[in-house]
Amino acid sequence: MKKVLISDLTLNEVFSQDVSFREKLDQAKRLDKVKADYIEVGPINGNEEGVLVKTIASFLQNSVLTCVATNKEEIDNAEKCFSPSQKKRIQITLPASVVQIEYNLHLKPNMLIEKAKELVSYAKEKFDNVEVCLIDATRSEDAILNDLISSSISAGATAITLVDNAGVMLADEF
């Protein structure tokens, strides 16, 4: 039997938008009530975001809160929002296609692979549950994608998520 895990991105999508604190909190409560496996929030870069994540983390009964991070500072900010006893997950989000790697990060793929290892190792020191989310994975070269996945796993990632945000493949092709 297959087990399907539900990861809700709603709060990540509206995290830094002009949606009230209360609305975000209400959304998290509803997601926890329906037992979404993971509730994802965006990177914590400010005090208001930190307070929101601390508040959400304090009442979750069923769901695991996932904080997105792209660098060490965001990993540290996420760690500060959790108590040791809370269920928590960090998601390291990185581009996987050459276009995204070079355009967004101004790096060569081999440099990103090293950065992925470094970030996952750093996150693993603070979180037991480390997800690596590879954006634009369907347009990545196979060698780059394979290296990102294997280096992330060897550095301690507990989950790998491949994202087709370009919409170039159907689910069965992916």
Buried (B, 14 or more C-beta within 10 A) or exposed (E): EEEEEEBBBBBBEBBEEEBEEEEBBEBBBEBBEEEBBBBBBBBBEEEEBBEBBBBBBEEBEEBBBBBBBBEEEBBBBBBEBBEEEEBBBBBBBBBBBBEBBBEBBEBEBEEBBEBBBEBBBBBBEBBEBBBBBBBBBBBBEEEBBEBBBEBBBEBBBBBBBBBBEBEEEEEEEE
